[in-house]
Amino acid sequence: MRYRPSHAVRLRQFNKTQRYERLLRSLGLVLVVTALVIGGGWVFIFTEESSDLFAWLFNRPIPVEQPVDKRTASFKKDEGGFRELELALSGALINLQVSSDQVKETQGRRRQSDGKWRAVQRTIRVADAYSLIQCNLEINRAVSQIGGKVIRATERRRSHELLMDITYDGYVAYHLTIIRDPSIIRKTGGLAIIINQAGKSRRDILDQFLELKRPMTFGFVPWESGAIKMAAKTVRKNQEVIVNLPMEPKSYPRISPGKKAILIDQDAQTNRRIVREALSILSVAMGVSNYMGDKIRETPEIMNLVLDEVKKHNKYYIDGFDGSQRPGDRAVHLQGLQSAVSWGALDDHKNQERIAMRLDQASFAALEQSAVIVTANAHANLLAVLSHKMKQLELRGIEFVHVSDIVINKE
């Protein structure tokens, strides 16, 4: 007969088995939770999120990650080169009087799947007064200065269009089509440059200004050493001479205009004699301009006295300040003599870039107003800018003239 445990024994064995199973499940759960906590703590401690929390807990600034430019050096070089080429081309088109509405872009610049750039295609309409040769030379000059190259410049026989291909750093950047349009009128404007205090400059600098072979007007203070000889030489070079008449500035006596000058505390007879003497010394002078004199300019009774003498000697008067209305301006008008007001100075800052920028601004004003007068002092930086830009400005429509040409036409 086989042994069979009683019901009570079997029940005790079953309960004991269940307790072991529950214990094992609890131990397994504890081990899993422990592993997760340890792993999470490890990740937390050795990642950047922990530093943010610690910084927040201890009231410290949280470092901000700087964005990383993932573009390659080659990409950046191509972008920089294209922008430089675009600026050069824009400068050439400005000199050809091309506005934005005269440019039509038929294909933009885009990087292709092979890594090469797709060339920009543009159709450009210019005034009929410009020849295709002028367009070719100006664009070629501009792009070659920054390392670009025109590899094709051909004229279509039937349509008389100029086709140009421009490369930069080995790839074709532009396909241009230049069309002369008879409906576009080329603007022109006169620009008179007064070189003040020419007698104070080095003789070689003055000689180089005279060699520019464009009409300019040179101002001399009559009592400066050598002024008479330099003025005579200037006239022999077919240039115009004016008198820089010293006048009292607001900063007087801290800054003096010189031993002989128009002064407020001087009697009228002395002031008249100084004007007569200045015009007698520089008898070749065509006109008179103020040297300093912002205080005299705002004193109508003295300005009237000066202008009366200028008119008696049949000379013109140039107000060397800007064109804003002041008592001196009204005095000029009341006298009824030939006169004009300067557009402004080119060399408030004697930096070549600033001078070039002011010269560009003056040229745009001349194209809009038909003619302007600008002033500057004789120095090497001005000479360098004029030597470089005069030909470009003539292409832009600027005609360099003497001051008398503007004053006479104004009358």
C-alpha positions, 0 to 999 in steps of 0.5 A: 500500500503506497504512502500518501501525506495527509491534507494538513502536511500537503497544505504546509508544504504548499504554503512554504513553497509560496513563501519562497517564491514571494521572497525570490520575486521580492529579491529580484525586484529589489535587485532590478530597482537597485541596478536602475538607481545605480545606472541612472545615478552614473549617467546623471553624474557624468553627463551635462544635465547634472551640471545644470542641476548643480548650478541651479541648486548652488545658484550658479550661472548655467553655461550656454553651449555655443552653436557650432558652424558645421560648414566646411572651410571650403564652403566658407571660402566660396561664400566669402569669395562670391560676396567679394565678387558681387560687391566688385560687380555692383561697383562696376554697374554703379559706374555704368549707371545701372539701377536694380530695375535694369538687372534681371536675374534668370538663374540664382546661385545654388550648390549642386549635388556634385559640390559645385556652384551653379553660375548666376545668370543675369541680363543687364540693360545699360544706357545707349550712351555706353558702348559695349567696350566701355561695359566690358572694360569696367566690369573687367577692371572691377572683378580683376582687382579682387582676383576674378577673371573674365574668360569670355566677352563676345558680342552677338552679331545680330542682337549686338548683345555682350555675353560675358562669363566671369570666373572666381577661384576656378569656377564660373560665377556669372553668365552676364548678358549686357544690352544697350537700351535707347530708352535709358538716359545717361545722367551727367553732372558737374563736379568742382573740387576746391583744393584749399590751402594749396600753398601749405602743401609740399611743392611736390604734392601740389605738382602732382595735383596739377598733373591730374589734368582735370579741371580743379580750383586751387585756393591760396592764402595771399600772405603765405610764402610762395603763394604768388609763384604757386598761383601763377604756376597753377594758372599756367597749368590751365587751373583756376585760382581763388583767394582763401580769405582768413576770417575770424572763427568762433574759437578765436583767439584760441585758434587764430586765422593769421596775422591778417584776417577779417575780425569782428573787433576790427574797424570797417576800413581795416577789414576792407583794406585786407580784402583789397590787399588779398585780391591785389596780391593774387590778381590771378584769382577768379574768386574768394572763399572763406578760410575759417570764418564761421563767426564772421559768417553769422555776422551780416554787417561784416559779411556784407562789407566783405562781399561788397569788396568782392563784387567791386573787384568782379569776383565770385564768392564761395561759401566753404561751409555746408548749404544750410541757411544762415545770416551769411547766406542771406547776405550773399543773396542780398549782394546779388554777386556771383556766388555758390555754397559748397556741398561739403568737405571731402576730407573731414577724416583724412582716411582714404576710404572715407574720402572715397566714400564722400567723393562717391556721395558728392558724385551722386549729388552732382548727378541729381542736382546737375552740379555741386562744389566740394572742398578739401585740403591738399594732402597725399591721401586726397591725391591718391583717391583722386588719382584712382577714382577720377576716371571711374567717376567720368564713366559714371557721368561726372564732368570735372569743372572749374568753380567759375563754370558752375557759378556762371551757369547758375547765373 
